[in-house]
Amino acid sequence: MSLSSVEGRRAAAILEETVRKLTFLEAISPDTVQHRDELTKFVGDEVSRIIGDQRLLEQRYEGLISQRSKLRGVANKSRYKLVQTEIEGVSRTLRNSTKNLCQNLKDNPDITENLSKIQRERQHLIEIIDRTINEVRALHS
């Protein structure tokens, strides 16, 4: 299908407007190098906090297991049951903490690399559109 001269100029104008909008988006996009440390620190702080909580839970669990092993016997049966119940609670919390840590690590990929990829893809798209504009103009000048 061939475009008329008017349609060609109209298509070129629409594509030029698209390039202007993409260029504007590029101008207002965050500078990944400038914000990389900030983004890394934010994500790293959250992961570090979760790992710290995880470590405390593991220590608590270990202490309870040790305490439970010392409570063997008929005389300590009620205390043993209380410790066992607490172990189950800490175990559940530890399991949820592990899930949370895994989810957080999965949900927070390399933000800097993703932003850089978006910028590269946008620039590539602008180049393709510019070539298309030149071809349309060459055909309908």
C-alpha positions in Angstrom: 0.0 0.0 0.0 1.4 3.4 -1.0 0.8 6.7 0.8 -0.2 9.8 -1.0 2.0 12.9 -0.6 -0.3 14.4 2.0 -0.6 11.1 3.9 3.2 10.8 3.9 3.7 14.3 5.3 1.0 13.6 7.9 2.7 10.3 8.9 6.1 12.0 9.2 4.5 14.7 11.4 3.0 12.1 13.7 6.3 10.3 13.9 8.1 13.5 14.6 5.7 14.2 17.5 6.3 10.7 18.8 10.1 11.4 18.8 9.6 14.7 20.6 7.5 12.9 23.3 10.1 10.1 23.7 12.9 12.7 23.9 10.9 14.5 26.6 10.5 11.2 28.5 14.2 10.7 28.3 14.9 14.2 29.6 12.6 13.7 32.7 13.8 10.1 33.4 16.0 9.8 36.5 19.7 9.7 36.0 20.5 6.1 36.9 24.1 6.8 37.7 23.1 9.7 40.0 20.4 7.6 41.8 22.1 4.2 41.7 23.6 4.5 45.2 20.4 5.8 46.6 18.3 3.0 45.1 20.8 0.4 46.1 20.9 1.7 49.6 17.1 1.7 49.9 16.7 -1.9 48.7 19.8 -3.0 50.6 18.6 -1.5 53.8 15.3 -3.3 53.6 17.0 -6.7 52.8 19.5 -6.1 55.6 16.7 -5.4 58.1 14.9 -8.6 57.0 18.1 -10.6 57.3 18.7 -9.1 60.8 15.2 -10.0 61.9 15.8 -13.5 60.5 19.0 -13.9 62.4 17.3 -12.9 65.7 14.5 -15.4 65.1 17.1 -18.1 64.3 18.9 -17.4 67.6 15.6 -17.4 69.5 14.6 -20.7 67.9 18.0 -22.2 68.8 17.7 -21.1 72.4 14.2 -22.5 72.7 15.4 -25.9 71.3 18.3 -25.9 73.8 15.9 -25.0 76.6 13.4 -27.7 75.6 16.1 -30.4 75.6 16.9 -29.5 79.2 13.2 -29.9 80.2 12.9 -33.6 79.6 11.2 -35.5 82.3 7.9 -35.7 84.2 8.6 -32.9 86.6 9.0 -30.3 83.8 6.1 -31.5 81.6 4.0 -28.2 81.8 7.1 -26.0 81.2 8.1 -28.4 78.3 4.7 -27.9 76.6 5.0 -24.1 77.0 8.4 -24.1 75.4 7.2 -26.4 72.6 4.3 -24.0 71.9 6.7 -21.1 71.8 9.0 -23.1 69.4 6.1 -23.7 67.1 5.3 -20.0 67.1 8.9 -18.9 66.4 9.1 -21.6 63.7 6.1 -20.2 62.0 7.4 -16.7 62.2 10.8 -17.8 60.9 9.2 -19.6 58.0 7.2 -16.4 57.1 10.3 -14.3 57.5 12.1 -16.6 55.1 9.3 -16.3 52.6 9.3 -12.5 53.0 13.1 -12.4 52.4 12.9 -14.6 49.3 10.0 -12.5 47.9 11.8 -9.3 48.7 14.9 -10.5 46.9 12.8 -11.6 43.9 10.8 -8.4 43.7 13.8 -6.1 43.9 15.9 -6.9 40.8 18.7 -4.7 39.7 16.8 -1.4 39.5 19.7 0.5 38.0 20.1 -2.0 35.2 16.3 -2.0 34.5 16.3 1.9 34.2 19.4 1.7 31.9 17.7 -0.9 29.7 14.6 1.3 29.4 16.8 4.3 28.3 18.6 2.1 25.8 15.4 0.8 24.4 13.9 4.3 24.2 16.9 5.5 22.3 16.8 2.6 19.9 13.1 3.3 19.2 13.9 7.0 18.5 16.5 5.9 16.0 14.1 3.5 14.2 11.4 6.2 14.1 13.9 8.8 12.8 14.9 6.4 10.0 11.3 5.8 9.2 10.6 9.6 9.0 13.6 10.0 6.6 12.3 7.1 4.4 8.7 8.6 4.4 10.1 12.0 3.5 12.3 10.6 0.8 9.3 8.8 -0.8 6.9 11.7 -0.5 9.0 14.9 -1.1 
